[in-house]
Amino acid sequence: MTIPSFVVGIAGGTGAGKTTVAREITEEAADAVTRIPMDNYYEDLSHMDFEERAEVNYDHPSAFEWDLLREHMDALLSGQSIEMPQYDFEIHNRKDETLTVEPTDVIVLEGIFALYDEELNEMLDIRVYVETDADVRILRRIERDVVDRGRDLEGVIDQYLSTVKPMHEQFVAPTKKRADLIIPEGANAVAVNLLEEKVRAETYTDSGSAWTLGEEGVEREETERLAVASAGEAERESRDADGRTSTDPDDADPEKWNSESAE
């Protein structure tokens, strides 16, 4: 039985690059990492017809089955397998089948509300927020929903303006202040490499204590959270100079955030 030693939460608006970051940091140790996409935990809407389901605000916290997600995360952290729901975006509902998920050394929870719930936050060892310009995110969402999910352009734009953008501003963006690590533009190499090294380190130990990035790289430390501090200071100062910094706690001021967010 595997007892996970490290849990990562990756949040950010729709199209920010959360899934890309999750894949990049886990691809080298895929067998030792379990990814939990929050999309799979949308409420079961089988009691509604398709037209009703299409009108649901999927960017509001109430669209998710939080109790089930907490139960499943708790089970994985206890070394138990789960039956994870599978979501079908074309029908706006869960599939009939589930996916058996076994616990591994590292658990990655990924979704727009990964940092929203207090109980889930207590389960996380590091909280990551992927921040990308709103214009980039809406273009990515249009491409994803029209090309990959077969939706019409007018409907995607209407949904973005009526629910996605306001819900992002009200519920998603404020969770940035809970992040231990902010990854700018969805693919900042220094930040992603730091996180990747941390995940890689966890897959090579069976101890539950945390790691931190020090002057010599990844080091063992008796702490529950990753301190983004000494290493890479020069790189961060360089980014500060051109306005692309992402790890300064002062940047948690909500008035500095970009606005924009799931189904």
ABEGO torsion letter per residue (X at the ends): XBBBABBBBBBEBBGAGAAAAAAAAAAAAAAABBBBBAAAABBBAAABBAAAAAABBAABAAABBAAAAAAAAAAAAAGBBBBBBBBBAAAGBBBABBBBBBBBABBBBBEAAAAABAAAAAABABBBBBBBBAAAAAAAAAAAAAAAAGBBAAAAAAAAAAAAAAAAAAAAAAAAAABABBBBGGABAAAAAAAAAAAAAAAABABABBBBBBAAEBBBBBBABBBBBABGAAAAAAAAAAGABAABAAAABAAABBBXXXX
